[in-house]
Amino acid sequence: MRKRRYYPVIYVILVLAFTVYIFLNTFVLQQSYQSVEVVSANNSSTVTSDAVSNEDDSEASQTSITISTDHQYDSDFYIADIVLGENDSIYTALADNTYGSNITETTSTIAESVGATLAINGDFYGVQSEGYVIRNGELLRSTMKSSDQEDLVIYEDGTMDTIQEGDITAEELVANGAYNVLNFGPGLVEDGEISVASTDEEDNARTLVNPRTAIGEISENHYVFVVVDGRTDASTGVSLSELATFMQSLGCTEAYNLDGGGSSTIYYNGEVLNNPTTNGNTFEEREVSDIVYIS
Amino acid sequence: MILSIFLKKKQAYFVVSLFLLILGVVYEYFSHGVYSIYMVGAFMIPIAFVVISKMSEILFRIKLINKTAYQLLCFTAVLASLTQGIIVIYGTSNSLVDGYLGFALVLCVALGIEIKHQKKMWANRFKVI
């Protein structure tokens, strides 16, 4: 009798403890898999800190960054037009310079730590356990998320391409010269053509319009970072289709959607330019796994 | 055990179901435009367990709803669904959630033993009569 009375209690305690562990594992416990080297102006011979300028100083340097804003689709757009100098590149950095799960920092904190002039949030690889992660030439995760998962590949020469993970392995991408692979998506513009349908949205998203972050290539060494505010009356956010149309209008031949929602942040010269918000009421930067930046 | 006594009544499953429906709606409201069928649909689980129990009663004359393992199975299914829902809404995944299947498997075995044990008791009772 006694055994029967207590086994349900023991079971419930066990299953609740298991549930608590799942939540700790998912949201709290930090797991560092690998430390990564910071690639920036401070320790790279190919990039110098004075190689970056704004509009007022474009002639004195190699890389120029032009920041502008726009209001379309009832939303505020922040556009960084980047023309890279000969020896410059698009870099990525991880929170705490560590590849792992639940290791996060705000975009501005990561940007400051690597001496970035311009930065946007990356793909938040840390919330996924699958999907290719290649950063600054280093293969960090080679497990496929799904065969139709679209990744953005940035090659060593700066050219961008959108691939599907089912078509190529992470190892093959590294062998082909992939310098950074961002794993969010979908691809917005491919070969100059819009590659998303008007009803496309991220998995499980209930609304089509959201804050967004996108990256695009216009021509050789000419790129754009775009961040759109959302979830407020002043700026509702945009659909993937609207974002793709906007990226195409900027002249992008390749454009890719990065992590959006409350993660969407653009940082320039020590300041966050946009209004990052998760709920539309409070405005604060979300802590993310990684950034894309110009040094 | 409170849960066990509570879940022996069919009405209790509907109360739990209603609670899960409200929880799902409230959680979805604050989930910043992200939904999960595991969260929204969690309220269907207790109803499904009542229906299965009723079918079992009609077809096999086994009242599953009275079985402790069956109640715990329902509890586990609800917990797994809510956990997966929260994880999906956050935009992540965790393979540990599959561990609930292990718990469910153990409970299915326990349920089988419970049913067998009860049949034996009934058989012995008829023998005495």
Interface residues (C-beta under 8 A of the other chain):
Chain A: R4 R5 Y7 P8 V9 Y11 V12 L14 V15 L16 F18 T19 Y21 I22 F23 N25 T26 F27 F124 V127 Q128 S129 E130 N204 A205 R206 T207 N210 R231 G261 G262 T278 N279
Chain B: M1 L3 S4 E28 F30 S31 H32 G33 V34 Y35 S36 T68 Q71 L72 F75 T76 L79 T83 I86 I87 V88 I89 Y90 G91 T92 S93 N94 S95 L96 V97 G99 Y100 F103 L107
